[in-house]
Amino acid sequence: MTAQDSATTRTSIAVDEPRTTSAAPDPAAASRQGALLAGLGVVAFSLTFPATAWGLESFGPWSLVAVRSLLAGLIAGAFLLVGRVPLPERRHWAGLAVVAAGTVVGFPLLTTLALQTSTTSHAAVVVGLLPLTTAALSALRTGRRPSRAFWAAALAGAAVVVAFTVQQSGGALSTGDLYLFGALLICAAGYTEGGRLARVMPGWQVIGWALILTLPLAVLGSAVALAAEPVHLNAHGVLGVLWVAAGSQFFGLYVWYRGMAAIGVPRASQLQLAQPLLTLVWAVLLLGEHLSPAAPLAAAGVLVCIAVTQRAAA
């Protein structure tokens, strides 16, 4: 989604002294910095599923999501407070609620429930379809009309993912697959609405206020879920919940939005093509999963389809 971060917005300052020309911004340096920030965001996102799998070693699915949202909300609140960021206008709160429902509550909850029965590598391939889903919903939301090549690639990517999930599930979709497809739709809706809001406020503030909006629910949910679900703390579980809260939910989105503001959506999207493949690598290195031959092939197929949509989008 597009973000215009106030920290990266260029301003023109009129001065009379010619010696200030040496302080002019370097476009190449800004581009490199933006690419680095966006790349850090992709790496952070690629670790989300392995970290969630670790978190499930210590927490139940409901308590993991609630504690994740609570910690991320406290971090976002601290940044907004230190930055003395004013409250959004009243007309933006409905859109922020959609962002919160999709990216703060819906996607983390549904993917966490899915990872109770699905492997990280399986989930990575399915959720690799997220950029295509977001693009499709964005086209419907904004009224844009992408080319036929775009829709052909999007449908091809969806067919690859459906074929993969059916093959991996023994001929029928499993409950975990249904959770993952639901997560795709609700997260795409949140990304689409967040992209619209990012045109009128810095993108990191969009996710920050969405986290604040869900903070009361996170507090209540943490209290109820921690009392209802057993907690068995270990190193993996603690690291997992800390990463999905601070790394994925806040830091990842923060650097991702800053990077997109600097290099634009097309270049940033090209970097995100590596995310499913990176998650497959983490699944092997961190979780010791054994990939089926179909997993990297399906991920590569989705990658190709996304690349086509990047070039074919109107």
ABEGO torsion letter per residue (X at the ends): XBBBBAAABBBBBBBABAAAAAABBBAAAAAAAAAAAAAAAAAAAAAAAAAAAAAAAABBAAAAAAAAAAAAAAAAAAAAAAAGBBBBBAAAAAAAAAAAAAAAAAAAAAAAAAAAABBAAAAAAAAAAAAAAAAAAAAAAAGBBBBAAAAAAAAAAAAAAAAAAAAAAGGBBBAAAAAAAAAAAAAAAAAAAAAAAAAABBAAAAAAAAAAAAAAAAAAAAAAAAAABBBBBBAAAAAAAAAAAAAAAAAAAAAAAAAAAAAEAAAAAAAAAAAAAAAAAAAAAAAGBBBBAAAAAAAAAAAAAAAAAAAABX
